Amino acid sequence: MKRPGPLLTLLAGLLLAVFMLSLNATTGVRNASSSRPRTPGTAPPASATPGKATSPPSPSPSASPSASPVPNADYAGRTDDDSSAVAVSLRDGRAIAYFCDGHDKESWLKGDVGGDGTMRLTGKNGAGLDGRLRDGRRIRGTVELGGRRYAFTADKAVKPSGLYRATATVRGAELDGGWIVLPGGRQVGILDRDGEPSAAPVIDPETGAVTVDGRKLTAHPVTP
């Protein structure tokens, strides 16, 4: 029997080479198919920055209600015992007031007004007024004068009601007059002549005109 010749050995080598080539081609196709491309337009997942925690936005603080502003207005009224009148004029957080009994007791007072409408006004000889504005419509308070305390209520005044004053020198005498025109037209005032108080003559509230010792004067509205 004859041994396989060189031709058969060569043929076996060729078959083995073809088999190896086929195996490598199949493995390459599988590896390529397992790596799928990302769909166009799809963004990669965002990653948080290491060491930093994302906190939700803090809520906006709610605005606290502000106090009602003190109006620029005038107030006039009487004491609870009906013995005297009180007028208060408010402008830009300042106040000036006049207390008068129409005979011989009077006091001019002034001071600041708080944002809540409270006021502590002071005058000569230790006089004082403590009051509070209520709803912008009236002032309720007390006046201390000459060792006495007078409770009062002053309602918002509509012109010509309000507070008036006139100063002048007549026949060598220093005149200082103060008037409170109450709602309804009633007037309470004192005219001071060189430190001597007496009941003031009636003024024309529309013009402020008044005649004192034969001389015509003008009483003007008083504001701080």
Secondary structure, DSSP 4 states (H G I P E B T S, - for coil): -PPP-HHHHHHHHHHHHHHHHHHHHHHHHHHHHHSPPPPTTPPPPP-PPTT----PPPPPPPPPPPPPPPP-EEEEEEETTSS-EEEEEEETTEEEEEEE-SSS-EEEEEEEB-TTSEEEEEEGGG-EEEEEEETTTEEEEEEEETTEEEEEEEEEP-TT-EEEEEEEEETTEEEEEEEEE-TTS-EEEEEEETTEEEEPPPP-TTT-EEEETTEEEE-EE---
